[in-house]
């Protein structure tokens, strides 16, 4: 470096320091992160498998309790003690008692049970099916079943989980919980009690566990055969030799092996019920994605940092040898909007004069930017004020026809007779008016809106001259959810006015429902009225999609004539003004099948 100039020496020094720093930091960070991620993945898999085994054991324990209720049933014990070849009255009487008193209540509590059956060592058997059409078995078939269960259950009466079904058409679709049981006359184990469960129920236990797209659970018995697998064709088949012994002998740690020509990681845990294991299998590629991402990110960030650092080194070298050129370059950048104010040196020369002009330019640009910013703030405040005024004007739009007709109804009652109806309708109307003019409230609860609808129905009862109840199917948990005030009653009013053009019949209904999706809370008003034509429905949806007020609807008169008038559009727009443009009103309808108006709001 002796023959290099100052600029070259600075550049090479920067290059060496940067390369050593980036290489060291990137390498050691990658190694440490990879090691910690691998440990974290194994820990998470251990927790996943442990939780799955725990919940599976709880699931099986629930059915074991059902078996215990049968074990303590004296009718079951007397059936086990029946002598060989018994076909008389005691046989049929005990079958009936066991079925009606012991087994059928279990079916009611556990509809996922396929069947329950008893087989005594004396050859007596009974089979009870839960919604399955199946017949009885010959004596030879019963003996074969008895021999099979003797060979696959323990002599101490503990529970065994088997991939076996007595029904040929249920092969690989059920799991059997089997144990030996005692009779009433002695403590010896004299029979078999079995419950067959639909294997699909097991997958429901693990739906909430995210194993990526190619991960899955499976269960294997002590002989290495699949008891449960997401692929039904593998149930009952032995595991591949490459993993069979490792799964059965696996300890607390995961192991990696090849399966289906793909490297996978396995974590195995033994269940407390029988000699079977629950195994989680994940592709190694999926597990190593975070490590690969760290490596790729390290390379990209390192390369970007190297390029940036080299660029800074070049700039720094040039700044030492050419301060005037640097200043000119900074001024050009400032003119583009990337400006800073430079301190003025104490001496006076050409460079100081350039810096002074540069600072003057920056100051003027700052003043201009500040003026533009203040102007934007004022414009934004004006828009907010206009929106508030627009929102309040919407809240104060009350259907005048409804008020006039209601007042006429009150007058009629007053002239004809002195009755409680007048007090009832006036109280309901007074509540509705007070509720309507509270312009300072934007969000209220579902319970408040339902109460407003209730008072509206009191008034409408006198308007139409008959009782008409609205079905409200809303979970109590939703009653305190927030929604926009004066949105539910306009939808109900619109339905009463337009859904039943020929008048209300006993077969007509209006149903209010509520629910929630992933991030949305919804309330719907549904009827079985005349419905909306396809062309009219398309027109209404186009109006809703415009996200504009209905100030020009029906000539700007404020009429709510016909569905989709100012009332419906304003409900839609008010929801958007409170909660955002992604929410609002949806309309589903079909001629002759009714209409459904759905308000979409955020979950809270």
C-alpha positions as CSV (number, residue, x, y, z in Angstrom):
1,X,0.0,0.0,0.0
2,X,3.1,2.3,0.0
3,X,2.5,3.4,-3.6
4,X,-1.2,4.0,-3.1
5,X,-2.6,7.4,-2.8
6,X,-4.6,8.5,0.3
7,X,-8.0,7.9,-1.4
8,X,-7.0,4.3,-2.3
9,X,-5.6,3.6,1.2
10,X,-8.9,4.7,2.8
11,X,-10.9,2.7,0.4
12,X,-8.9,-0.5,0.9
13,X,-8.9,-0.1,4.7
14,X,-12.7,0.3,4.8
15,X,-13.1,-2.7,2.6
16,X,-11.0,-5.0,4.8
17,X,-12.7,-3.8,8.0
18,X,-16.2,-4.2,6.6
19,X,-15.5,-7.7,5.1
20,X,-14.1,-9.0,8.4
21,X,-17.0,-7.5,10.5
22,X,-19.8,-8.7,8.2
23,X,-18.3,-12.2,7.8
24,X,-17.8,-12.7,11.5
25,X,-21.2,-11.3,12.6
26,X,-23.1,-13.1,9.9
27,X,-21.4,-16.5,10.5
28,X,-21.7,-16.6,14.3
29,X,-25.2,-15.1,14.2
30,X,-26.3,-17.7,11.8
31,X,-24.8,-20.6,13.7
32,X,-26.3,-19.4,17.0
33,X,-29.7,-18.7,15.5
34,X,-29.9,-22.0,13.7
35,X,-29.0,-23.9,16.9
36,X,-31.6,-22.1,19.0
37,X,-34.3,-22.5,16.3
38,X,-33.6,-26.3,16.1
39,X,-34.0,-26.5,19.9
40,X,-37.1,-24.4,19.7
41,X,-38.7,-26.6,17.0
42,X,-38.0,-29.8,18.9
43,X,-39.4,-28.2,22.1
44,X,-42.6,-27.1,20.2
45,X,-43.0,-30.5,18.7
46,X,-42.6,-32.1,22.1
47,X,-45.3,-29.8,23.5
48,X,-47.6,-30.5,20.5
49,X,-47.3,-34.2,20.8
50,X,-47.6,-34.1,24.6
51,X,-50.8,-32.0,24.4
52,X,-52.2,-34.2,21.6
53,X,-51.6,-37.4,23.7
54,X,-53.1,-35.7,26.7
55,X,-56.2,-34.7,24.9
56,X,-56.5,-38.0,23.2
57,X,-56.2,-39.8,26.6
58,X,-58.9,-37.5,27.9
59,X,-61.0,-38.3,24.9
60,X,-60.6,-42.1,25.5
61,X,-61.0,-41.6,29.3
62,X,-64.5,-40.3,28.6
63,X,-65.5,-43.5,26.9
64,X,-63.8,-45.5,29.6
65,X,-66.2,-43.9,32.1
66,X,-69.0,-45.2,29.9
67,X,-67.5,-48.6,30.1
68,X,-67.2,-48.3,33.8
69,X,-70.9,-47.6,34.1
70,X,-71.5,-50.9,32.2
71,X,-69.0,-52.8,34.4
72,X,-70.9,-51.8,37.5
73,X,-74.2,-52.9,35.9
74,X,-75.5,-56.1,37.6
75,X,-77.5,-57.0,34.5
76,X,-74.3,-57.0,32.5
77,X,-72.6,-59.2,35.1
78,X,-75.5,-61.6,35.1
79,X,-75.4,-61.8,31.3
80,X,-71.7,-62.7,31.5
81,X,-72.5,-65.4,34.0
82,X,-75.1,-67.1,31.8
83,X,-74.3,-70.7,31.0
84,X,-73.2,-71.8,27.6
85,X,-76.1,-72.3,25.1
86,X,-78.6,-70.3,27.2
87,X,-81.4,-69.2,24.9
88,X,-84.3,-69.1,27.3
89,X,-86.2,-66.2,29.0
90,X,-83.2,-65.1,31.2
91,X,-81.1,-64.6,28.1
92,X,-83.6,-62.4,26.3
93,X,-84.6,-60.6,29.5
94,X,-81.0,-59.6,30.4
95,X,-80.4,-58.6,26.7
96,X,-83.4,-56.2,26.9
97,X,-82.3,-54.8,30.3
98,X,-78.7,-54.2,29.3
99,X,-79.8,-52.5,26.1
100,X,-82.5,-50.3,27.4
101,X,-80.9,-49.4,30.8
102,X,-77.2,-49.6,30.2
103,X,-76.4,-49.0,26.5
104,X,-79.0,-46.8,25.0
105,X,-78.3,-43.9,27.5
106,X,-74.7,-44.1,26.5
107,X,-75.7,-43.7,22.8
108,X,-77.7,-40.7,23.7
109,X,-74.7,-39.0,25.4
110,X,-72.2,-40.2,22.8
111,X,-73.7,-40.3,19.3
112,X,-70.2,-40.8,17.8
113,X,-70.2,-44.4,19.2
114,X,-70.8,-46.9,16.4
115,X,-71.8,-50.0,18.5
116,X,-71.3,-51.7,21.9
117,X,-71.2,-55.4,22.3
118,X,-70.6,-58.1,25.0
119,X,-69.2,-61.6,24.5
120,X,-68.9,-64.0,27.4
121,X,-66.3,-66.7,27.6
122,X,-69.3,-69.1,27.6
123,X,-70.1,-68.0,24.0
124,X,-73.1,-65.7,24.8
125,X,-73.0,-62.4,22.9
126,X,-75.2,-59.4,22.3
127,X,-74.6,-56.5,19.8
128,X,-76.2,-53.1,20.0
129,X,-75.8,-50.7,17.0
130,X,-76.1,-46.9,17.0
131,X,-77.8,-46.0,13.7
132,X,-76.1,-48.8,11.8
133,X,-77.9,-51.6,9.9
134,X,-76.2,-54.8,10.9
135,X,-77.4,-58.3,11.7
136,X,-76.4,-60.9,14.2
137,X,-73.4,-63.3,13.9
138,X,-73.2,-67.1,13.7
139,X,-71.8,-69.1,16.6
140,X,-68.5,-69.7,14.7
141,X,-68.2,-65.9,14.0
142,X,-68.7,-65.1,17.7
143,X,-66.1,-67.6,18.6
144,X,-63.6,-66.1,16.2
145,X,-64.3,-62.7,17.6
146,X,-63.8,-64.0,21.1
147,X,-60.5,-65.6,20.2
148,X,-59.3,-62.4,18.6
149,X,-60.1,-60.2,21.6
150,X,-58.6,-62.7,24.0
151,X,-55.3,-62.5,22.1
152,X,-55.3,-58.7,21.9
153,X,-56.4,-57.8,25.5
154,X,-54.6,-58.0,28.8
155,X,-55.5,-60.6,31.4
156,X,-55.7,-57.9,34.1
157,X,-58.7,-56.2,32.6
158,X,-57.0,-53.0,31.5
159,X,-58.2,-51.0,28.5
160,X,-56.9,-51.8,25.0
161,X,-57.3,-49.7,21.9
162,X,-57.5,-51.7,18.7
163,X,-57.9,-51.0,15.0
164,X,-60.6,-53.6,14.5
165,X,-64.3,-53.7,13.8
166,X,-66.8,-56.5,13.9
167,X,-68.5,-55.0,10.9
168,X,-66.9,-55.7,7.5
169,X,-68.1,-52.4,6.0
170,X,-66.6,-50.4,8.9
171,X,-63.0,-51.6,8.4
172,X,-60.4,-48.9,9.0
173,X,-63.3,-46.5,10.0
174,X,-63.6,-47.3,13.7
175,X,-61.4,-47.8,16.8
176,X,-62.3,-50.4,19.3
177,X,-62.0,-49.8,23.1
178,X,-61.9,-53.4,24.6
179,X,-61.4,-54.9,28.0
180,X,-62.1,-58.1,29.8
181,X,-64.8,-57.9,32.5
182,X,-66.0,-60.0,35.5
183,X,-69.3,-61.6,36.1
184,X,-71.5,-61.4,39.2
185,X,-70.6,-64.8,40.6
186,X,-66.8,-64.5,40.9
187,X,-63.8,-62.2,40.5
188,X,-62.5,-64.0,37.5
189,X,-62.6,-62.2,34.1
190,X,-65.3,-64.1,32.1
191,X,-66.1,-61.9,29.1
192,X,-65.3,-59.1,26.7
193,X,-66.8,-55.6,26.7
194,X,-66.1,-53.4,23.6
195,X,-67.1,-50.0,22.3
196,X,-66.4,-49.1,18.7
197,X,-65.8,-45.4,17.9
198,X,-65.7,-43.7,14.6
199,X,-62.0,-42.9,13.9
200,X,-62.9,-39.6,12.2
201,X,-63.7,-38.2,15.6
202,X,-59.9,-38.4,16.5
203,X,-59.0,-36.0,13.7
204,X,-61.5,-33.4,15.2
205,X,-59.3,-33.3,18.4
206,X,-56.3,-32.1,16.4
207,X,-57.9,-29.6,14.0
208,X,-56.7,-26.6,15.9
209,X,-53.0,-27.8,15.7
210,X,-51.2,-26.2,12.8
211,X,-48.7,-28.7,11.3
212,X,-48.3,-26.8,8.0
213,X,-49.5,-28.3,4.7
214,X,-47.5,-31.6,4.8
215,X,-47.5,-32.4,8.6
216,X,-49.9,-34.9,10.2
217,X,-50.5,-37.2,13.2
218,X,-50.8,-40.9,13.2
219,X,-51.3,-43.6,15.8
220,X,-49.6,-47.0,15.9
221,X,-50.0,-50.0,18.1
222,X,-47.4,-52.0,19.9
223,X,-46.8,-54.2,16.8
224,X,-46.0,-51.3,14.6
225,X,-49.4,-51.2,12.7
226,X,-51.3,-48.0,11.9
227,X,-54.3,-47.6,14.2
228,X,-55.1,-44.2,12.8
229,X,-53.7,-42.3,9.8
230,X,-55.0,-39.4,7.7
231,X,-54.8,-41.7,4.7
232,X,-57.5,-44.3,5.4
233,X,-55.8,-46.8,3.1
234,X,-52.8,-47.1,5.5
235,X,-54.9,-48.0,8.5
236,X,-54.2,-51.5,9.6
237,X,-51.0,-51.6,7.5
238,X,-47.5,-51.9,9.2
239,X,-45.3,-48.9,9.3
240,X,-42.3,-48.7,6.9
241,X,-39.2,-50.5,8.2
242,X,-37.2,-47.3,8.0
243,X,-39.2,-45.8,10.9
244,X,-41.1,-48.7,12.6
245,X,-38.5,-49.6,15.2
246,X,-37.5,-46.0,15.8
247,X,-41.1,-45.0,16.5
248,X,-41.7,-47.9,19.0
249,X,-38.4,-47.2,20.8
250,X,-38.3,-43.4,20.6
251,X,-37.5,-41.5,23.7
252,X,-38.1,-37.9,24.6
253,X,-36.2,-36.5,21.6
254,X,-37.2,-36.3,17.9
255,X,-35.5,-38.3,15.2
256,X,-35.2,-37.8,11.5
257,X,-35.7,-40.5,8.9
258,X,-36.8,-40.9,5.2
259,X,-40.4,-41.7,4.4
260,X,-42.1,-41.6,1.0
261,X,-38.7,-40.4,-0.4
262,X,-38.8,-37.3,1.7
263,X,-36.7,-36.5,4.8
264,X,-39.1,-36.0,7.8
265,X,-38.8,-35.4,11.5
266,X,-40.8,-37.7,13.9
267,X,-41.8,-37.2,17.5
268,X,-43.3,-40.2,19.3
269,X,-45.1,-40.4,22.7
270,X,-46.6,-43.5,24.3
271,X,-50.3,-43.2,25.6
272,X,-51.4,-44.2,29.0
273,X,-54.1,-46.4,27.4
274,X,-52.6,-49.5,26.0
275,X,-49.3,-50.1,24.2
276,X,-49.9,-47.6,21.4
277,X,-48.1,-44.4,20.4
278,X,-49.2,-41.1,18.9
279,X,-46.6,-39.7,16.4
280,X,-46.3,-36.4,14.7
281,X,-44.5,-36.2,11.4
282,X,-43.2,-33.0,9.8
283,X,-41.1,-32.5,6.7
284,X,-37.6,-31.4,7.5
285,X,-37.8,-28.8,4.7
286,X,-40.7,-27.1,6.5
287,X,-39.0,-27.1,9.9
288,X,-35.8,-25.7,8.4
289,X,-37.5,-22.8,6.6
290,X,-36.8,-20.3,9.5
291,X,-33.1,-21.3,9.4
292,X,-33.0,-21.0,5.6
293,X,-34.7,-17.6,5.9
294,X,-32.1,-16.5,8.4
295,X,-29.3,-17.6,6.1
296,X,-30.9,-15.9,3.1
297,X,-31.6,-12.7,5.1
298,X,-28.1,-12.6,6.4
299,X,-26.6,-12.9,2.9
300,X,-29.0,-10.2,1.5
301,X,-28.5,-7.8,4.4
302,X,-24.8,-8.4,4.4
303,X,-24.5,-7.8,0.7
304,X,-26.6,-4.6,1.0
305,X,-24.6,-3.4,4.0
306,X,-21.4,-4.1,2.1
307,X,-22.5,-2.2,-0.9
308,X,-23.7,0.7,1.2
309,X,-20.5,0.7,3.3
310,X,-18.3,0.7,0.2
311,X,-20.4,3.5,-1.2
312,X,-19.9,5.5,2.0
313,X,-16.2,4.8,1.9
314,X,-16.0,6.2,-1.6
315,X,-18.0,9.2,-0.6
316,X,-15.8,9.7,2.5
317,X,-12.6,9.5,0.5
318,X,-13.9,12.0,-2.1
319,X,-15.1,14.3,0.7
320,X,-11.6,14.6,2.1
321,X,-10.0,15.4,-1.3
322,X,-12.8,17.6,-2.6
323,X,-14.9,19.4,0.1
324,X,-16.1,22.0,-2.4
325,X,-17.4,19.3,-4.8
326,X,-19.0,17.6,-1.8
327,X,-20.8,20.8,-0.8
328,X,-22.1,21.3,-4.4
329,X,-23.3,17.7,-4.4
330,X,-25.1,18.3,-1.1
331,X,-26.8,21.4,-2.5
332,X,-28.0,19.4,-5.5
333,X,-29.5,16.8,-3.2
334,X,-31.1,19.6,-1.1
335,X,-32.8,21.0,-4.2
336,X,-34.4,17.6,-4.7
337,X,-35.8,17.6,-1.1
338,X,-33.0,15.9,0.8
339,X,-31.7,18.9,2.7
340,X,-30.0,19.7,6.1
341,X,-28.7,23.0,7.5
342,X,-24.9,23.0,7.7
343,X,-23.0,24.9,10.5
344,X,-21.2,28.0,9.4
345,X,-17.4,28.0,10.0
346,X,-15.9,31.0,11.9
347,X,-13.8,32.1,9.0
348,X,-15.0,33.8,5.8
349,X,-14.1,32.4,2.4
350,X,-15.7,31.1,-0.8
351,X,-16.8,27.8,1.0
352,X,-18.5,29.8,3.8
353,X,-20.4,31.8,1.1
354,X,-21.6,28.6,-0.5
355,X,-22.7,27.1,2.8
356,X,-24.5,30.4,3.6
357,X,-26.5,30.2,0.3
358,X,-27.2,26.5,0.9
359,X,-28.6,27.3,4.4
360,X,-30.7,30.1,3.0
361,X,-32.2,27.7,0.4
362,X,-33.0,25.1,3.1
363,X,-34.7,27.7,5.3
364,X,-36.9,28.9,2.5
365,X,-37.8,25.3,1.6
366,X,-38.6,24.5,5.2
367,X,-41.0,27.5,5.4
368,X,-42.8,26.4,2.2
369,X,-43.2,22.9,3.5
370,X,-44.5,24.1,6.8
371,X,-47.1,26.3,5.0
372,X,-48.2,23.4,2.9
373,X,-48.5,21.2,6.0
374,X,-50.6,23.7,7.8
375,X,-52.8,24.1,4.8
376,X,-53.3,20.3,4.6
377,X,-54.2,20.2,8.4
378,X,-56.8,22.9,7.9
379,X,-58.2,21.1,4.9
380,X,-58.4,17.9,6.9
381,X,-60.2,19.6,9.8
382,X,-62.7,21.0,7.4
383,X,-63.4,17.6,5.9
384,X,-63.9,16.1,9.4
385,X,-66.3,18.9,10.3
386,X,-68.3,18.3,7.1
387,X,-68.4,14.6,7.8
388,X,-69.6,15.1,11.3
389,X,-72.3,17.5,10.1
390,X,-73.2,15.0,7.4
391,X,-73.4,12.2,10.0
392,X,-75.6,14.1,12.3
393,X,-77.9,15.1,9.5
394,X,-78.3,11.5,8.6
395,X,-79.2,10.6,12.2
396,X,-81.9,13.3,12.2
397,X,-83.7,11.9,9.1
398,X,-86.9,10.4,10.5
399,X,-89.5,9.1,8.2
400,X,-92.2,11.8,8.2
401,X,-94.9,9.5,6.8
402,X,-94.4,7.2,9.7
403,X,-94.8,10.0,12.2
404,X,-97.9,11.4,10.5
405,X,-99.7,8.1,10.3
406,X,-98.9,7.3,13.9
407,X,-100.3,10.6,15.0
408,X,-103.5,9.9,13.0
409,X,-103.8,6.5,14.7
410,X,-103.5,8.2,18.1
411,X,-106.3,10.7,17.1
412,X,-108.5,7.9,16.0
413,X,-108.1,6.0,19.3
414,X,-108.8,9.3,21.2
415,X,-112.1,9.9,19.3
416,X,-113.4,6.4,19.3
417,X,-112.7,5.2,22.8
418,X,-110.8,5.9,26.0
419,X,-108.4,2.9,26.2
420,X,-104.9,1.9,27.2
421,X,-103.9,1.7,23.6
422,X,-103.4,5.5,23.4
423,X,-101.1,5.4,26.5
424,X,-99.2,2.5,25.0
425,X,-98.6,4.0,21.6
426,X,-97.7,7.5,23.0
427,X,-95.1,6.0,25.4
428,X,-93.6,3.9,22.6
429,X,-93.5,6.9,20.2
430,X,-92.0,9.1,23.0
431,X,-89.2,6.6,23.5
432,X,-88.5,6.4,19.8
433,X,-88.4,10.2,19.5
434,X,-86.0,10.6,22.4
435,X,-83.8,7.8,21.1
436,X,-83.8,9.4,17.6
437,X,-82.7,12.9,18.6
438,X,-79.7,11.9,20.7
439,X,-77.3,13.1,18.1
440,X,-74.2,12.9,20.3
441,X,-74.1,9.1,20.3
442,X,-72.5,7.3,17.4
443,X,-72.2,3.8,18.8
444,X,-74.7,2.0,21.1
445,X,-75.3,-1.7,22.0
446,X,-77.4,-4.3,20.2
447,X,-79.7,-4.4,23.2
448,X,-80.5,-0.7,22.8
449,X,-81.3,-1.1,19.1
450,X,-83.5,-4.2,19.9
451,X,-85.4,-2.1,22.5
452,X,-85.9,0.6,19.9
453,X,-87.3,-2.0,17.5
454,X,-89.6,-3.3,20.3
455,X,-91.2,0.1,20.7
456,X,-91.5,0.5,17.0
457,X,-93.5,-2.8,16.9
458,X,-95.8,-1.5,19.6
459,X,-96.6,1.5,17.4
460,X,-96.9,-0.7,14.3
461,X,-99.3,-3.1,16.1
462,X,-101.8,-0.2,16.2
463,X,-101.0,1.0,12.8
464,X,-101.7,-2.3,11.0
465,X,-104.4,-3.4,13.4
466,X,-102.9,-6.8,14.3
467,X,-100.2,-8.4,16.4
468,X,-97.0,-9.3,14.6
469,X,-94.0,-10.7,16.5
470,X,-90.4,-10.6,15.1
471,X,-88.2,-13.6,15.8
472,X,-85.0,-12.5,17.5
473,X,-82.3,-15.3,17.4
474,X,-79.4,-13.5,18.9
475,X,-77.0,-15.1,21.4
476,X,-77.0,-13.1,24.7
477,X,-73.3,-12.7,24.4
478,X,-73.8,-10.4,21.5
479,X,-76.3,-8.0,23.2
480,X,-73.5,-5.7,24.5
481,X,-71.7,-5.5,21.2
482,X,-71.4,-2.0,19.7
483,X,-73.3,-1.0,16.6
484,X,-74.4,2.2,14.9
485,X,-77.6,3.8,16.4
486,X,-80.8,3.9,14.4
487,X,-79.8,1.3,11.9
488,X,-81.8,-1.8,12.9
489,X,-85.3,-0.2,13.0
490,X,-85.1,1.3,9.5
491,X,-84.4,-2.2,8.1
492,X,-87.3,-3.7,10.0
493,X,-89.6,-0.8,8.9
494,X,-88.4,-1.3,5.3
495,X,-89.3,-5.0,5.5
496,X,-92.8,-4.4,6.9
497,X,-93.5,-1.8,4.2
498,X,-92.2,-3.6,1.1
499,X,-91.7,-7.3,1.8
500,X,-95.4,-8.2,2.1
501,X,-97.3,-6.2,-0.6
502,X,-100.5,-8.2,-0.2
503,X,-100.6,-7.7,3.6
504,X,-99.3,-9.7,6.5
505,X,-100.2,-13.4,6.7
506,X,-99.7,-15.9,9.6
507,X,-97.1,-17.6,7.5
508,X,-95.0,-14.5,7.2
509,X,-92.0,-13.9,9.5
510,X,-89.2,-11.4,10.1
511,X,-86.1,-12.9,11.8
512,X,-83.3,-10.9,13.4
513,X,-80.0,-12.8,13.8
514,X,-76.4,-12.0,14.7
515,X,-73.1,-13.7,14.5
516,X,-69.4,-13.2,13.8
517,X,-66.8,-14.3,11.3
518,X,-63.1,-14.0,11.4
519,X,-62.9,-10.2,11.9
520,X,-66.6,-9.2,11.3
521,X,-69.6,-8.9,13.5
522,X,-72.9,-9.1,11.6
523,X,-76.6,-8.6,12.2
524,X,-79.2,-9.6,9.6
525,X,-82.9,-8.9,9.1
526,X,-84.5,-11.7,7.1
527,X,-88.1,-12.2,5.8
528,X,-90.0,-14.6,3.6
529,X,-91.8,-12.0,1.6
530,X,-92.0,-11.2,-2.1
531,X,-88.3,-10.7,-2.7
532,X,-86.5,-8.4,-5.1
533,X,-86.1,-8.8,-8.9
534,X,-82.6,-9.5,-10.2
535,X,-82.4,-6.2,-12.0
536,X,-83.5,-4.2,-9.0
537,X,-81.2,-6.1,-6.7
538,X,-78.3,-5.3,-9.1
539,X,-79.2,-1.6,-9.1
540,X,-79.3,-1.5,-5.3
541,X,-75.9,-3.2,-5.0
542,X,-74.4,-0.7,-7.4
543,X,-75.8,2.2,-5.2
544,X,-74.3,0.6,-2.1
545,X,-70.9,0.2,-3.8
546,X,-70.8,3.9,-4.7
547,X,-70.4,4.7,-0.9
548,X,-72.3,8.0,-1.4
549,X,-75.2,9.5,0.5
550,X,-78.7,9.1,-0.8
551,X,-79.2,12.9,-1.2
552,X,-80.4,12.5,-4.8
553,X,-82.5,9.4,-4.3
554,X,-86.1,9.9,-5.2
555,X,-85.5,13.5,-6.3
556,X,-83.9,14.4,-3.0
557,X,-87.3,14.3,-1.2
558,X,-86.1,12.0,1.6
559,X,-88.6,9.3,0.7
560,X,-88.1,5.7,1.6
561,X,-90.4,4.4,-1.0
562,X,-89.2,1.1,-2.2
563,X,-86.3,-0.9,-0.8
564,X,-83.0,0.8,-1.5
565,X,-84.4,4.3,-0.8
566,X,-82.8,6.9,1.3
567,X,-83.3,4.8,4.5
568,X,-81.3,1.8,3.3
569,X,-78.6,3.8,1.6
570,X,-78.2,6.0,4.7
571,X,-77.9,3.0,7.0
572,X,-75.2,1.6,4.8
573,X,-73.3,4.9,4.7
574,X,-73.6,5.6,8.5
575,X,-72.1,2.2,9.2
576,X,-69.2,3.1,6.9
577,X,-68.8,6.6,8.5
578,X,-68.4,5.1,12.0
579,X,-66.5,1.9,11.3
580,X,-64.8,2.3,7.9
581,X,-65.4,1.8,4.2
582,X,-64.9,-2.0,4.4
583,X,-68.1,-2.3,6.4
584,X,-71.7,-1.5,5.6
585,X,-74.8,-3.2,4.3
586,X,-75.3,-6.3,2.1
587,X,-78.5,-7.4,0.4
588,X,-79.4,-10.9,-0.6
589,X,-82.8,-11.7,-2.2
590,X,-84.7,-13.9,-4.6
591,X,-88.1,-13.5,-6.1
592,X,-90.7,-15.3,-4.0
593,X,-88.1,-16.5,-1.5
594,X,-87.7,-13.3,0.6
595,X,-84.9,-10.8,1.4
596,X,-82.0,-10.7,3.8
597,X,-80.4,-7.4,4.8
598,X,-77.0,-7.9,6.5
599,X,-75.1,-5.2,8.5
600,X,-71.4,-5.8,8.7
601,X,-69.4,-4.3,11.6
602,X,-66.0,-5.0,13.2
603,X,-65.8,-7.4,16.1
604,X,-65.2,-5.7,19.4
